[in-house]
Amino acid sequence: SSAKLLKLALPLIKTHGFTREALSMSVLSLPTLPAHPLPDASVTALFGQGDDACRTLVHAWLDDATRRMKEEAVEKMGMGDVLKARLKSNEPVLEHLPEAFALLASSSSLLVPLLPVDPAPIIKHAVQVSNQACWIAHSDARELSWYTRRASISAIYLAAELHQLTSPKIVPEFLDSLLENAEHAGKALDETALFASYIWKSWRGIVRSSGVLV
């Protein structure tokens, strides 16, 4: 089934990226080994035309990473530890993430040569991470206040993920500084909106430079 092949394609992202080739090669990981990768027509039939198939793989990887946040969580994890664990799951495919987010930020439904950058899918990704992180960290009474500031967590996570693409070695310290400042300042909603706007401008530059967007 397409769901099984998507799961088999996830380990191939590290070497093949979020590509139709990774989806095509997934069939070679089946227990009954086929002789050849999936033909392109089959990739289209199962996962979508053109870049839509790649977007299907990106969404599958994001969903898997969110699922693993819960499965790999340990007791009494603070918000910082939860978000650091999620960022660590990016590491095996880090070089491919700019292209992945560029795919999310473009839309095949817009029949124009120059595709606009749509922030909604990436914001949705950050919100899903934030919701899962709050669910995991809620057992610690010290972390309960984050429930009322999930918009802040989303913005902070996006900023940390952006920083990870350019300076992966210092992203844990960068994340700690954002969480600490947000906690001390109370992080008003208008500040969060300004912060998110700044982050998105940076993300837009990253996704445009990936080559997926003209």
GICOR-V350783 format. One record per pair of residues at least 12 apart in sequence whose ideal C-beta (glycine too) atoms are under 10 Angstrom apart, sorted by sequence separation. I is the first residue (numbers start at 1). J is the second residue. D is the distance in whole Angstrom. If there is no record, write none. Layout:
I,J,D
I,J,D
This chain:
9,21,10
10,22,9
12,24,9
24,36,9
25,37,5
26,38,7
27,39,10
70,82,10
73,85,8
105,117,5
106,118,7
134,146,5
135,147,9
160,172,9
162,174,10
163,175,8
9,22,5
12,25,6
24,37,4
25,38,8
40,53,9
43,56,10
47,60,9
69,82,7
72,85,7
102,115,10
104,117,10
105,118,5
107,120,10
133,146,8
134,147,6
182,195,9
8,22,10
9,23,5
12,26,6
23,37,9
24,38,5
69,83,9
72,86,10
104,118,8
105,119,7
107,121,9
134,148,10
160,174,6
161,175,9
8,23,9
9,24,9
11,26,9
22,37,10
23,38,7
24,39,8
27,42,8
102,117,8
104,119,10
105,120,9
106,121,9
134,149,9
159,174,8
160,175,4
163,178,9
6,22,10
9,25,7
10,26,9
12,28,9
21,37,8
24,40,7
27,43,10
69,85,7
72,88,10
101,117,10
104,120,9
105,121,6
130,146,9
131,147,10
134,150,6
137,153,10
159,175,8
160,176,10
6,23,8
8,25,9
9,26,4
12,29,8
21,38,10
23,40,10
26,43,9
68,85,9
69,86,5
72,89,9
104,121,4
105,122,6
133,150,9
160,177,10
178,195,9
5,23,7
8,26,4
9,27,9
11,29,8
20,38,9
24,42,8
68,86,9
103,121,9
104,122,6
156,174,10
157,175,8
160,178,7
5,24,9
7,26,8
8,27,8
21,40,10
23,42,9
24,43,5
27,46,10
130,149,9
131,150,7
134,153,7
156,175,7
159,178,6
160,179,9
5,25,10
6,26,7
8,28,8
9,29,8
20,40,7
23,43,5
26,46,10
66,86,8
69,89,8
101,121,8
102,122,10
104,124,9
130,150,5
133,153,6
2,23,9
5,26,5
8,29,4
22,43,10
23,44,10
26,47,10
65,86,7
68,89,6
101,122,6
104,125,7
130,151,8
133,154,9
156,177,10
157,178,9
4,26,9
5,27,6
7,29,9
8,30,7
21,43,9
100,122,10
130,152,9
131,153,9
156,178,5
157,179,10
4,27,10
20,43,5
23,46,8
24,47,10
66,89,9
127,150,7
130,153,4
131,154,9
155,178,9
156,179,6
2,26,10
5,29,9
19,43,10
20,44,8
23,47,6
65,89,5
101,125,8
126,150,10
127,151,8
129,153,8
130,154,4
133,157,8
4,29,10
5,30,8
23,48,10
64,89,9
65,90,8
100,125,10
126,151,10
129,154,7
130,155,9
153,178,10
156,181,9
4,30,8
127,153,9
128,154,9
130,156,9
152,178,9
153,179,9
156,182,6
20,47,8
126,153,8
127,154,5
130,157,6
152,179,9
155,182,9
20,48,10
61,89,10
65,93,9
126,154,4
129,157,5
130,158,9
20,49,10
24,53,9
61,90,10
125,154,9
126,155,7
128,157,10
129,158,9
153,182,8
20,50,8
23,53,6
124,154,10
126,156,9
127,157,9
152,182,5
20,51,9
22,53,10
23,54,8
26,57,9
123,154,7
126,157,5
127,158,10
152,183,9
156,187,9
19,51,10
20,52,10
22,54,9
61,93,7
123,155,9
125,157,9
126,158,5
129,161,9
155,187,9
5,38,8
18,51,10
20,53,5
21,54,10
23,56,8
125,158,8
126,159,10
146,179,9
149,182,7
152,185,10
19,53,9
20,54,6
23,57,6
149,183,9
152,186,9
153,187,9
18,53,10
19,54,6
22,57,6
61,96,9
123,158,8
126,161,8
152,187,4
18,54,5
20,56,10
61,97,10
122,158,7
125,161,9
146,182,9
151,187,9
152,188,9
155,191,9
156,192,9
159,195,7
163,199,10
166,202,9
5,42,10
17,54,9
18,55,8
20,57,8
23,60,10
146,183,9
149,186,8
152,189,8
155,192,5
158,195,9
159,196,9
162,199,6
165,202,10
5,43,9
9,47,9
18,56,9
19,57,8
58,96,9
62,100,8
145,183,8
148,186,10
149,187,6
151,189,7
154,192,8
155,193,9
158,196,7
161,199,9
162,200,10
165,203,9
18,57,5
22,61,10
58,97,9
61,100,7
62,101,10
119,158,10
122,161,9
148,187,10
149,188,10
152,191,8
153,192,10
155,194,9
156,195,8
159,198,8
160,199,10
163,202,9
6,46,9
17,57,9
18,58,5
149,189,9
152,192,5
155,195,5
156,196,10
159,199,5
162,202,5
166,206,8
2,43,10
5,46,7
6,47,8
16,57,10
18,59,10
58,99,9
59,100,10
142,183,10
145,186,9
151,192,5
155,196,4
158,199,5
162,203,6
165,206,6
5,47,8
18,60,9
58,100,5
62,104,9
87,129,9
150,192,10
151,193,8
154,196,8
155,197,9
157,199,10
158,200,8
161,203,9
2,45,9
3,46,10
18,61,7
57,100,8
58,101,8
86,129,6
149,192,8
152,195,8
155,198,9
156,199,9
159,202,8
162,205,10
2,46,4
13,57,7
58,102,10
59,103,10
151,195,10
152,196,9
155,199,6
158,202,9
159,203,9
162,206,7
1,46,9
2,47,6
12,57,9
13,58,9
54,99,8
55,100,9
58,103,6
59,104,8
151,196,8
154,199,10
155,200,9
158,203,7
161,206,10
2,48,10
54,100,8
57,103,9
58,104,6
83,129,8
86,132,8
9,56,10
10,57,8
13,60,10
56,103,10
82,129,9
83,130,9
86,133,7
9,57,6
13,61,6
55,103,5
85,133,9
54,103,5
55,104,7
6,56,7
10,60,7
54,104,10
82,132,8
83,133,6
86,136,10
6,57,7
9,60,7
10,61,6
51,102,10
52,103,9
55,106,9
79,130,10
82,133,4
85,136,9
9,61,9
51,103,6
55,107,9
81,133,10
82,134,9
6,59,9
7,60,8
55,108,8
80,133,10
82,135,9
83,136,10
2,56,8
6,60,4
10,64,6
79,133,6
82,136,5
83,137,9
5,60,10
6,61,9
10,65,9
51,106,7
52,107,10
78,133,10
79,134,8
81,136,9
82,137,5
51,107,10
52,108,5
77,133,9
81,137,8
3,60,9
6,63,9
7,64,8
51,108,6
52,109,10
79,136,9
80,137,9
2,60,10
6,64,9
50,108,7
78,136,10
79,137,5
49,108,8
62,121,9
66,125,9
69,128,10
73,132,9
77,136,6
78,137,6
79,138,10
81,140,10
48,108,8
65,125,9
69,129,7
73,133,9
77,137,6
101,161,9
75,136,10
76,137,9
79,140,8
82,143,9
101,162,9
59,121,9
62,124,9
63,125,10
66,128,6
70,132,6
73,135,9
74,136,9
77,139,8
78,140,6
58,121,9
62,125,6
65,128,10
66,129,7
69,132,5
70,133,10
73,136,5
76,139,7
77,140,7
79,142,9
80,143,10
65,129,8
68,132,10
69,133,7
72,136,10
73,137,9
75,139,7
76,140,6
78,142,7
79,143,5
82,146,10
97,161,8
101,165,9
63,128,9
66,131,9
67,132,9
70,135,7
75,140,9
78,143,6
55,121,9
59,125,9
62,128,8
66,132,5
69,135,9
70,136,6
73,139,10
76,142,10
77,143,9
79,145,10
58,125,9
62,129,9
65,132,10
66,133,10
69,136,7
76,143,9
79,146,5
97,164,8
98,165,6
78,146,10
97,165,6
79,149,10
83,153,8
87,157,8
94,164,7
95,165,9
126,196,9
82,153,10
86,157,7
90,161,7
94,165,7
83,156,8
87,160,6
91,164,8
123,196,8
126,199,9
22,96,10
79,153,7
83,157,6
86,160,9
87,161,7
90,164,6
94,168,6
18,93,8
82,157,10
86,161,9
90,165,9
17,93,8
80,156,10
84,160,9
87,163,9
88,164,10
123,199,10
14,91,10
15,92,10
19,96,9
79,156,9
83,160,7
87,164,6
91,168,7
119,196,9
122,199,10
123,200,8
126,203,10
14,92,5
15,93,10
17,95,8
18,96,6
79,157,10
83,161,9
90,168,9
119,197,10
122,200,8
13,92,8
14,93,6
17,96,4
18,97,9
13,93,5
14,94,10
16,96,9
17,97,10
19,99,9
91,171,10
119,199,10
123,203,10
11,92,9
14,95,9
15,96,10
18,99,6
87,168,9
90,171,9
119,200,5
122,203,6
10,92,10
14,96,8
17,99,6
18,100,5
122,204,10
10,93,9
13,96,6
17,100,8
18,101,10
88,171,9
117,200,9
13,97,10
18,102,10
87,171,6
88,172,9
119,203,8
18,103,7
87,172,8
119,204,8
122,207,8
18,104,10
117,203,8
13,100,9
84,171,8
87,174,10
117,204,5
83,171,10
84,172,6
87,175,7
116,204,10
117,205,10
119,207,10
83,172,9
117,207,6
81,172,10
84,175,6
117,208,7
80,172,8
83,175,6
84,176,9
83,176,10
80,175,6
83,178,9
105,200,10
79,175,10
80,176,6
83,179,8
117,213,7
115,212,9
116,213,9
80,178,10
105,203,8
115,213,6
80,179,5
105,204,8
114,213,8
115,214,7
79,179,6
80,180,9
114,214,6
78,179,9
102,203,10
105,206,9
106,207,8
113,214,7
101,203,7
102,204,10
105,207,5
106,208,10
79,182,10
104,207,8
105,208,9
79,183,9
102,206,8
103,207,9
106,210,10
98,203,10
101,206,7
102,207,4
105,210,9
101,207,5
102,208,7
106,212,6
99,206,10
100,207,9
102,209,9
103,210,9
105,212,8
106,213,6
98,206,5
99,207,8
102,210,4
104,212,10
105,213,7
106,214,10
97,206,9
98,207,7
101,210,8
102,211,8
103,212,6
98,208,10
100,210,9
102,212,4
103,213,9
98,209,7
99,210,5
101,212,9
102,213,6
98,210,4
99,211,7
100,212,9
97,210,9
98,211,9
99,212,6
96,210,10
98,212,9
54,212,9
51,212,7
18,212,10
